[in-house]
Amino acid sequence: MSRDPDNYYEEEYWEEIGRQEEIAAAIKNLSEEPIRQFLGTYGDAIDARLDDTLAIARYASQGGFPRYAVVGAVTAIELIMRYMLVRPLLQGAFLSDSWAKILAKHITQGRMAQERDLLPSVLGMYGIKVDDLKLPDGSALWKVFVTRIIPKRNAIIHDGDNAKPDEAKLALECANTLRGEVVAQIAKKMGFDLEKNGAWHKHVNVEGFYHKPASPFS
């Protein structure tokens, strides 16, 4: 029985589209697995350090030492950027493990300014626009962090400058928003249910096992 040429090519077209979609889905899953592996392995240790850093910063703010609160809040933000966002997401952006490790190592051993410059583009690859994030007062998180909080932290460290209580509050809000919104979005996109599981390592990997927790700081 002969086939209608028009229908034949139409079937071939849709089959090809289906194959392309399957390939795209496979590549997406493959590229996300290094992110899940990193966060599943190291997420708990990173969270513990963040909890400690932010607790000290809040204590300093409440105790009347805003300069130390600013420094602590920025340290927490840098931990979030490096270990929760830039490093894992860069590893997921490249299908070659060797290239991912080389690039991630270069970035994370470089200056923090490099990571600040990279972060908006890296998050953009995963549908997150950092420039759209707002603080509780409606101001733009990223603009406030780059133009106000970072210069204040640098002035404290390098020039012994002081800080005002509202600057400490703003720095802590930047840290909490970045962690509570951006990291939470990444966790959800990668299939982590932290509210249910209570820990990063309880995410089941592709082999069907929980991740073995470890520390990226040791």
C-alpha atoms as an extended CHARMM CRD file, in Angstrom:
* protein
*
       218  EXT
         1         1  MET       CA              0.0000000000        0.0000000000        0.0000000000  PROA      1               0.0000000000
         2         2  SER       CA              1.4810000000        3.2940000000       -1.0560000000  PROA      2               0.0000000000
         3         3  ARG       CA              1.7660000000        6.1890000000        1.3540000000  PROA      3               0.0000000000
         4         4  ASP       CA              0.6130000000        9.7060000000        0.7040000000  PROA      4               0.0000000000
         5         5  PRO       CA              3.8810000000       11.6860000000        0.1620000000  PROA      5               0.0000000000
         6         6  ASP       CA              2.4630000000       14.7120000000        1.8930000000  PROA      6               0.0000000000
         7         7  ASN       CA              1.4190000000       12.7100000000        4.9430000000  PROA      7               0.0000000000
         8         8  TYR       CA              4.7270000000       10.8570000000        4.9100000000  PROA      8               0.0000000000
         9         9  TYR       CA              6.7760000000       14.0290000000        5.1180000000  PROA      9               0.0000000000
        10        10  GLU       CA              4.4210000000       15.4400000000        7.7050000000  PROA      10              0.0000000000
        11        11  GLU       CA              4.9300000000       12.3510000000        9.8610000000  PROA      11              0.0000000000
        12        12  GLU       CA              8.6970000000       12.5900000000        9.3860000000  PROA      12              0.0000000000
        13        13  TYR       CA              8.5900000000       16.2360000000       10.4000000000  PROA      13              0.0000000000
        14        14  TRP       CA              6.7410000000       15.5520000000       13.6490000000  PROA      14              0.0000000000
        15        15  GLU       CA              8.9340000000       12.5600000000       14.4150000000  PROA      15              0.0000000000
        16        16  GLU       CA             11.9960000000       14.7440000000       13.9830000000  PROA      16              0.0000000000
        17        17  ILE       CA             10.5040000000       17.4080000000       16.2350000000  PROA      17              0.0000000000
        18        18  GLY       CA              9.8520000000       14.7320000000       18.8270000000  PROA      18              0.0000000000
        19        19  ARG       CA             13.4380000000       13.4920000000       18.6130000000  PROA      19              0.0000000000
        20        20  GLN       CA             14.7740000000       17.0090000000       19.0250000000  PROA      20              0.0000000000
        21        21  GLU       CA             12.5880000000       17.5300000000       22.0890000000  PROA      21              0.0000000000
        22        22  GLU       CA             13.7920000000       14.2480000000       23.5760000000  PROA      22              0.0000000000
        23        23  ILE       CA             17.4110000000       15.2240000000       22.9470000000  PROA      23              0.0000000000
        24        24  ALA       CA             16.8510000000       18.6780000000       24.4850000000  PROA      24              0.0000000000
        25        25  ALA       CA             15.2200000000       17.0950000000       27.5470000000  PROA      25              0.0000000000
        26        26  ALA       CA             18.0870000000       14.6170000000       27.9060000000  PROA      26              0.0000000000
        27        27  ILE       CA             20.6800000000       17.3970000000       27.6870000000  PROA      27              0.0000000000
        28        28  LYS       CA             18.7380000000       19.4590000000       30.2270000000  PROA      28              0.0000000000
        29        29  ASN       CA             18.5870000000       16.5570000000       32.6750000000  PROA      29              0.0000000000
        30        30  LEU       CA             22.2670000000       15.8270000000       32.1360000000  PROA      30              0.0000000000
        31        31  SER       CA             23.2520000000       19.4520000000       32.6830000000  PROA      31              0.0000000000
        32        32  GLU       CA             21.1810000000       19.6930000000       35.8690000000  PROA      32              0.0000000000
        33        33  GLU       CA             22.5890000000       16.5690000000       37.4780000000  PROA      33              0.0000000000
        34        34  PRO       CA             25.9420000000       18.2020000000       38.4640000000  PROA      34              0.0000000000
        35        35  ILE       CA             23.9420000000       20.9360000000       40.2190000000  PROA      35              0.0000000000
        36        36  ARG       CA             21.8910000000       18.4030000000       42.1510000000  PROA      36              0.0000000000
        37        37  GLN       CA             25.0220000000       16.4400000000       42.9700000000  PROA      37              0.0000000000
        38        38  PHE       CA             26.8420000000       19.5100000000       44.3070000000  PROA      38              0.0000000000
        39        39  LEU       CA             23.9520000000       20.8820000000       46.3560000000  PROA      39              0.0000000000
        40        40  GLY       CA             22.9230000000       17.4480000000       47.5810000000  PROA      40              0.0000000000
        41        41  THR       CA             26.4490000000       16.7540000000       48.7690000000  PROA      41              0.0000000000
        42        42  TYR       CA             27.5030000000       20.1310000000       50.1480000000  PROA      42              0.0000000000
        43        43  GLY       CA             24.2410000000       21.9990000000       50.7750000000  PROA      43              0.0000000000
        44        44  ASP       CA             23.9010000000       21.0470000000       54.4330000000  PROA      44              0.0000000000
        45        45  ALA       CA             27.4480000000       22.1510000000       55.3230000000  PROA      45              0.0000000000
        46        46  ILE       CA             26.9690000000       25.4220000000       53.4410000000  PROA      46              0.0000000000
        47        47  ASP       CA             23.6460000000       26.0510000000       55.1740000000  PROA      47              0.0000000000
        48        48  ALA       CA             25.2210000000       25.4140000000       58.5840000000  PROA      48              0.0000000000
        49        49  ARG       CA             27.9390000000       27.9570000000       57.9020000000  PROA      49              0.0000000000
        50        50  LEU       CA             25.4040000000       30.4620000000       56.6140000000  PROA      50              0.0000000000
        51        51  ASP       CA             23.2450000000       30.0190000000       59.7120000000  PROA      51              0.0000000000
        52        52  ASP       CA             26.2460000000       30.6830000000       61.9290000000  PROA      52              0.0000000000
        53        53  THR       CA             27.4540000000       33.6870000000       59.9160000000  PROA      53              0.0000000000
        54        54  LEU       CA             24.0280000000       35.3230000000       59.7980000000  PROA      54              0.0000000000
        55        55  ALA       CA             23.3670000000       34.6310000000       63.4830000000  PROA      55              0.0000000000
        56        56  ILE       CA             26.5670000000       36.4580000000       64.4220000000  PROA      56              0.0000000000
        57        57  ALA       CA             25.6940000000       39.3440000000       62.0840000000  PROA      57              0.0000000000
        58        58  ARG       CA             22.2250000000       39.6750000000       63.6190000000  PROA      58              0.0000000000
        59        59  TYR       CA             23.6910000000       39.5340000000       67.1160000000  PROA      59              0.0000000000
        60        60  ALA       CA             26.1290000000       42.3130000000       66.2220000000  PROA      60              0.0000000000
        61        61  SER       CA             23.3170000000       44.4200000000       64.7920000000  PROA      61              0.0000000000
        62        62  GLN       CA             21.1070000000       43.9670000000       67.8420000000  PROA      62              0.0000000000
        63        63  GLY       CA             24.0360000000       44.5830000000       70.1730000000  PROA      63              0.0000000000
        64        64  GLY       CA             24.8330000000       47.9880000000       68.7120000000  PROA      64              0.0000000000
        65        65  PHE       CA             27.7480000000       47.0150000000       66.4560000000  PROA      65              0.0000000000
        66        66  PRO       CA             26.3910000000       47.7120000000       62.9560000000  PROA      66              0.0000000000
        67        67  ARG       CA             29.8010000000       47.7160000000       61.2740000000  PROA      67              0.0000000000
        68        68  TYR       CA             30.3180000000       44.0650000000       62.1970000000  PROA      68              0.0000000000
        69        69  ALA       CA             26.7940000000       43.2590000000       61.1010000000  PROA      69              0.0000000000
        70        70  VAL       CA             27.5170000000       44.6820000000       57.6400000000  PROA      70              0.0000000000
        71        71  VAL       CA             30.7270000000       42.6810000000       57.3460000000  PROA      71              0.0000000000
        72        72  GLY       CA             28.9730000000       39.5040000000       58.4730000000  PROA      72              0.0000000000
        73        73  ALA       CA             26.0230000000       39.9870000000       56.1290000000  PROA      73              0.0000000000
        74        74  VAL       CA             28.2940000000       40.5360000000       53.1290000000  PROA      74              0.0000000000
        75        75  THR       CA             30.3090000000       37.4640000000       54.0850000000  PROA      75              0.0000000000
        76        76  ALA       CA             27.0610000000       35.4710000000       54.0750000000  PROA      76              0.0000000000
        77        77  ILE       CA             26.1350000000       36.8800000000       50.6590000000  PROA      77              0.0000000000
        78        78  GLU       CA             29.5300000000       35.9210000000       49.2930000000  PROA      78              0.0000000000
        79        79  LEU       CA             29.0890000000       32.3880000000       50.6280000000  PROA      79              0.0000000000
        80        80  ILE       CA             25.6780000000       32.2040000000       48.9590000000  PROA      80              0.0000000000
        81        81  MET       CA             27.0050000000       33.4920000000       45.6400000000  PROA      81              0.0000000000
        82        82  ARG       CA             30.0440000000       31.2370000000       45.5580000000  PROA      82              0.0000000000
        83        83  TYR       CA             28.7980000000       27.9830000000       47.0110000000  PROA      83              0.0000000000
        84        84  MET       CA             25.0370000000       28.0270000000       46.4450000000  PROA      84              0.0000000000
        85        85  LEU       CA             24.8600000000       29.7270000000       43.0580000000  PROA      85              0.0000000000
        86        86  VAL       CA             27.9020000000       30.4220000000       40.8920000000  PROA      86              0.0000000000
        87        87  ARG       CA             29.8730000000       27.2490000000       41.4850000000  PROA      87              0.0000000000
        88        88  PRO       CA             27.0640000000       24.6840000000       41.1740000000  PROA      88              0.0000000000
        89        89  LEU       CA             25.2750000000       26.4850000000       38.3530000000  PROA      89              0.0000000000
        90        90  LEU       CA             28.4540000000       26.8570000000       36.3180000000  PROA      90              0.0000000000
        91        91  GLN       CA             29.0510000000       23.1510000000       36.6810000000  PROA      91              0.0000000000
        92        92  GLY       CA             25.5670000000       22.5480000000       35.3630000000  PROA      92              0.0000000000
        93        93  ALA       CA             26.0800000000       24.8700000000       32.4110000000  PROA      93              0.0000000000
        94        94  PHE       CA             28.7620000000       22.6780000000       30.8520000000  PROA      94              0.0000000000
        95        95  LEU       CA             28.3790000000       19.0500000000       29.8460000000  PROA      95              0.0000000000
        96        96  SER       CA             32.1090000000       18.4230000000       30.1220000000  PROA      96              0.0000000000
        97        97  ASP       CA             33.1050000000       17.6420000000       33.7130000000  PROA      97              0.0000000000
        98        98  SER       CA             36.7080000000       18.6200000000       33.0670000000  PROA      98              0.0000000000
        99        99  TRP       CA             35.8050000000       22.0350000000       31.6450000000  PROA      99              0.0000000000
       100       100  ALA       CA             33.2900000000       22.6350000000       34.4080000000  PROA      100             0.0000000000
       101       101  LYS       CA             35.8570000000       21.8910000000       37.1110000000  PROA      101             0.0000000000
       102       102  ILE       CA             38.5010000000       24.0690000000       35.4760000000  PROA      102             0.0000000000
       103       103  LEU       CA             36.1380000000       27.0180000000       35.0580000000  PROA      103             0.0000000000
       104       104  ALA       CA             34.5670000000       26.6600000000       38.4940000000  PROA      104             0.0000000000
       105       105  LYS       CA             38.0010000000       26.4330000000       40.1060000000  PROA      105             0.0000000000
       106       106  HSD       CA             39.1990000000       29.5210000000       38.2200000000  PROA      106             0.0000000000
       107       107  ILE       CA             36.1590000000       31.5350000000       39.2350000000  PROA      107             0.0000000000
       108       108  THR       CA             35.9170000000       30.4580000000       42.8610000000  PROA      108             0.0000000000
       109       109  GLN       CA             39.6190000000       31.0180000000       43.4570000000  PROA      109             0.0000000000
       110       110  GLY       CA             39.4970000000       34.4360000000       41.8710000000  PROA      110             0.0000000000
       111       111  ARG       CA             38.2540000000       37.7000000000       43.2740000000  PROA      111             0.0000000000
       112       112  MET       CA             34.7310000000       37.9400000000       44.6010000000  PROA      112             0.0000000000
       113       113  ALA       CA             34.1040000000       40.8040000000       42.1820000000  PROA      113             0.0000000000
       114       114  GLN       CA             34.2670000000       38.2820000000       39.3410000000  PROA      114             0.0000000000
       115       115  GLU       CA             31.4480000000       36.2900000000       40.8750000000  PROA      115             0.0000000000
       116       116  ARG       CA             29.3450000000       39.4120000000       41.3770000000  PROA      116             0.0000000000
       117       117  ASP       CA             29.7740000000       40.2290000000       37.6960000000  PROA      117             0.0000000000
       118       118  LEU       CA             28.9350000000       36.6790000000       36.6310000000  PROA      118             0.0000000000
       119       119  LEU       CA             25.9630000000       36.0340000000       38.8760000000  PROA      119             0.0000000000
       120       120  PRO       CA             23.2380000000       37.8700000000       36.8870000000  PROA      120             0.0000000000
       121       121  SER       CA             24.2060000000       36.0330000000       33.6840000000  PROA      121             0.0000000000
       122       122  VAL       CA             24.5170000000       32.6610000000       35.4200000000  PROA      122             0.0000000000
       123       123  LEU       CA             21.1100000000       33.0390000000       37.0850000000  PROA      123             0.0000000000
       124       124  GLY       CA             19.6600000000       34.2040000000       33.7860000000  PROA      124             0.0000000000
       125       125  MET       CA             20.4530000000       30.8190000000       32.2560000000  PROA      125             0.0000000000
       126       126  TYR       CA             18.0130000000       29.3340000000       34.7660000000  PROA      126             0.0000000000
       127       127  GLY       CA             15.2710000000       31.8970000000       34.2930000000  PROA      127             0.0000000000
       128       128  ILE       CA             16.0620000000       34.0150000000       37.3430000000  PROA      128             0.0000000000
       129       129  LYS       CA             16.4580000000       37.7660000000       36.8340000000  PROA      129             0.0000000000
       130       130  VAL       CA             18.4110000000       39.0610000000       39.7950000000  PROA      130             0.0000000000
       131       131  ASP       CA             17.7780000000       42.6650000000       38.7560000000  PROA      131             0.0000000000
       132       132  ASP       CA             14.0490000000       42.1160000000       39.3580000000  PROA      132             0.0000000000
       133       133  LEU       CA             14.4740000000       41.0350000000       42.9850000000  PROA      133             0.0000000000
       134       134  LYS       CA             13.1280000000       43.4810000000       45.5280000000  PROA      134             0.0000000000
       135       135  LEU       CA             13.9050000000       44.1140000000       49.1830000000  PROA      135             0.0000000000
       136       136  PRO       CA             11.0600000000       44.5270000000       51.7110000000  PROA      136             0.0000000000
       137       137  ASP       CA             11.0120000000       48.3080000000       51.1000000000  PROA      137             0.0000000000
       138       138  GLY       CA             10.6490000000       47.7970000000       47.3280000000  PROA      138             0.0000000000
       139       139  SER       CA             14.2020000000       48.7860000000       46.3810000000  PROA      139             0.0000000000
       140       140  ALA       CA             16.1970000000       46.6750000000       43.9330000000  PROA      140             0.0000000000
       141       141  LEU       CA             18.2480000000       44.1020000000       45.8360000000  PROA      141             0.0000000000
       142       142  TRP       CA             21.1370000000       43.8110000000       43.3980000000  PROA      142             0.0000000000
       143       143  LYS       CA             21.5200000000       47.5630000000       42.8830000000  PROA      143             0.0000000000
       144       144  VAL       CA             21.4930000000       48.1880000000       46.6350000000  PROA      144             0.0000000000
       145       145  PHE       CA             23.9960000000       45.4310000000       47.2580000000  PROA      145             0.0000000000
       146       146  VAL       CA             26.4650000000       46.5150000000       44.5540000000  PROA      146             0.0000000000
       147       147  THR       CA             26.2070000000       50.2940000000       44.9450000000  PROA      147             0.0000000000
       148       148  ARG       CA             25.7000000000       50.6760000000       48.6970000000  PROA      148             0.0000000000
       149       149  ILE       CA             26.4700000000       47.5900000000       50.7470000000  PROA      149             0.0000000000
       150       150  ILE       CA             29.7090000000       46.5090000000       49.0460000000  PROA      150             0.0000000000
       151       151  PRO       CA             31.2580000000       50.0130000000       49.1770000000  PROA      151             0.0000000000
       152       152  LYS       CA             30.2760000000       50.2850000000       52.8560000000  PROA      152             0.0000000000
       153       153  ARG       CA             31.7880000000       46.8850000000       53.6780000000  PROA      153             0.0000000000
       154       154  ASN       CA             35.0090000000       47.8570000000       51.8580000000  PROA      154             0.0000000000
       155       155  ALA       CA             35.1940000000       51.1540000000       53.7000000000  PROA      155             0.0000000000
       156       156  ILE       CA             34.7920000000       49.3340000000       57.0250000000  PROA      156             0.0000000000
       157       157  ILE       CA             37.4790000000       46.7800000000       56.2710000000  PROA      157             0.0000000000
       158       158  HSD       CA             40.0090000000       49.0000000000       54.5440000000  PROA      158             0.0000000000
       159       159  ASP       CA             39.4410000000       52.3900000000       56.1920000000  PROA      159             0.0000000000
       160       160  GLY       CA             38.0080000000       51.4970000000       59.5950000000  PROA      160             0.0000000000
       161       161  ASP       CA             34.7500000000       53.2330000000       58.7070000000  PROA      161             0.0000000000
       162       162  ASN       CA             31.6820000000       52.8640000000       60.8990000000  PROA      162             0.0000000000
       163       163  ALA       CA             28.1480000000       51.9310000000       59.8590000000  PROA      163             0.0000000000
       164       164  LYS       CA             24.6640000000       53.0380000000       60.7860000000  PROA      164             0.0000000000
       165       165  PRO       CA             22.0070000000       50.6610000000       62.1330000000  PROA      165             0.0000000000
       166       166  ASP       CA             19.9090000000       51.0760000000       58.9840000000  PROA      166             0.0000000000
       167       167  GLU       CA             22.9060000000       50.0450000000       56.8660000000  PROA      167             0.0000000000
       168       168  ALA       CA             23.2890000000       46.8880000000       58.9330000000  PROA      168             0.0000000000
       169       169  LYS       CA             19.5830000000       46.1740000000       58.5380000000  PROA      169             0.0000000000
       170       170  LEU       CA             19.8190000000       46.6900000000       54.7760000000  PROA      170             0.0000000000
       171       171  ALA       CA             22.8200000000       44.3740000000       54.4640000000  PROA      171             0.0000000000
       172       172  LEU       CA             21.0140000000       41.6380000000       56.3840000000  PROA      172             0.0000000000
       173       173  GLU       CA             17.9160000000       42.0760000000       54.2340000000  PROA      173             0.0000000000
       174       174  CYS       CA             20.0550000000       41.6020000000       51.1230000000  PROA      174             0.0000000000
       175       175  ALA       CA             21.4740000000       38.3640000000       52.5220000000  PROA      175             0.0000000000
       176       176  ASN       CA             18.1080000000       37.0250000000       53.6400000000  PROA      176             0.0000000000
       177       177  THR       CA             16.4020000000       37.8720000000       50.3410000000  PROA      177             0.0000000000
       178       178  LEU       CA             19.1420000000       36.3280000000       48.2200000000  PROA      178             0.0000000000
       179       179  ARG       CA             19.0320000000       33.1790000000       50.3040000000  PROA      179             0.0000000000
       180       180  GLY       CA             15.2850000000       33.0150000000       50.8180000000  PROA      180             0.0000000000
       181       181  GLU       CA             14.2710000000       33.7400000000       47.2260000000  PROA      181             0.0000000000
       182       182  VAL       CA             17.0870000000       32.9040000000       44.8080000000  PROA      182             0.0000000000
       183       183  VAL       CA             18.5030000000       29.8120000000       46.5150000000  PROA      183             0.0000000000
       184       184  ALA       CA             14.9560000000       28.6510000000       47.1690000000  PROA      184             0.0000000000
       185       185  GLN       CA             14.1190000000       28.9900000000       43.4740000000  PROA      185             0.0000000000
       186       186  ILE       CA             17.1910000000       27.0160000000       42.4420000000  PROA      186             0.0000000000
       187       187  ALA       CA             16.3810000000       24.3200000000       44.9920000000  PROA      187             0.0000000000
       188       188  LYS       CA             12.8570000000       24.0010000000       43.6290000000  PROA      188             0.0000000000
       189       189  LYS       CA             14.0270000000       23.9250000000       40.0090000000  PROA      189             0.0000000000
       190       190  MET       CA             16.4440000000       21.0960000000       40.8500000000  PROA      190             0.0000000000
       191       191  GLY       CA             13.7950000000       19.0480000000       42.6450000000  PROA      191             0.0000000000
       192       192  PHE       CA             14.8440000000       19.6620000000       46.2480000000  PROA      192             0.0000000000
       193       193  ASP       CA             12.0150000000       19.7280000000       48.7860000000  PROA      193             0.0000000000
       194       194  LEU       CA             13.7650000000       21.2580000000       51.7870000000  PROA      194             0.0000000000
       195       195  GLU       CA             10.5480000000       21.8760000000       53.7150000000  PROA      195             0.0000000000
       196       196  LYS       CA              9.6330000000       18.1970000000       53.5210000000  PROA      196             0.0000000000
       197       197  ASN       CA             13.0970000000       16.6400000000       53.8530000000  PROA      197             0.0000000000
       198       198  GLY       CA             14.7520000000       19.1880000000       56.1230000000  PROA      198             0.0000000000
       199       199  ALA       CA             18.1510000000       18.6570000000       54.5090000000  PROA      199             0.0000000000
       200       200  TRP       CA             19.8290000000       18.9190000000       51.1320000000  PROA      200             0.0000000000
       201       201  HSD       CA             21.4060000000       15.4600000000       51.2380000000  PROA      201             0.0000000000
       202       202  LYS       CA             18.0040000000       13.7370000000       51.4660000000  PROA      202             0.0000000000
       203       203  HSD       CA             17.3820000000       14.5390000000       47.8150000000  PROA      203             0.0000000000
       204       204  VAL       CA             17.4500000000       11.2500000000       45.8630000000  PROA      204             0.0000000000
       205       205  ASN       CA             20.0830000000       11.2190000000       43.0930000000  PROA      205             0.0000000000
       206       206  VAL       CA             19.7560000000        9.5400000000       39.6700000000  PROA      206             0.0000000000
       207       207  GLU       CA             20.8990000000        6.1880000000       41.0680000000  PROA      207             0.0000000000
       208       208  GLY       CA             18.0650000000        6.2800000000       43.5910000000  PROA      208             0.0000000000
       209       209  PHE       CA             20.2150000000        6.9280000000       46.6480000000  PROA      209             0.0000000000
       210       210  TYR       CA             20.5340000000        9.8520000000       49.0060000000  PROA      210             0.0000000000
       211       211  HSD       CA             23.5820000000       12.0400000000       48.6130000000  PROA      211             0.0000000000
       212       212  LYS       CA             26.4620000000       11.5290000000       51.0130000000  PROA      212             0.0000000000
       213       213  PRO       CA             26.9060000000       14.8570000000       52.8490000000  PROA      213             0.0000000000
       214       214  ALA       CA             30.3360000000       16.4690000000       52.8400000000  PROA      214             0.0000000000
       215       215  SER       CA             31.8730000000       19.9110000000       53.3380000000  PROA      215             0.0000000000
       216       216  PRO       CA             33.2660000000       22.0890000000       50.5310000000  PROA      216             0.0000000000
       217       217  PHE       CA             35.3170000000       23.9880000000       53.1010000000  PROA      217             0.0000000000
       218       218  SER       CA             37.5950000000       21.1450000000       54.1780000000  PROA      218             0.0000000000
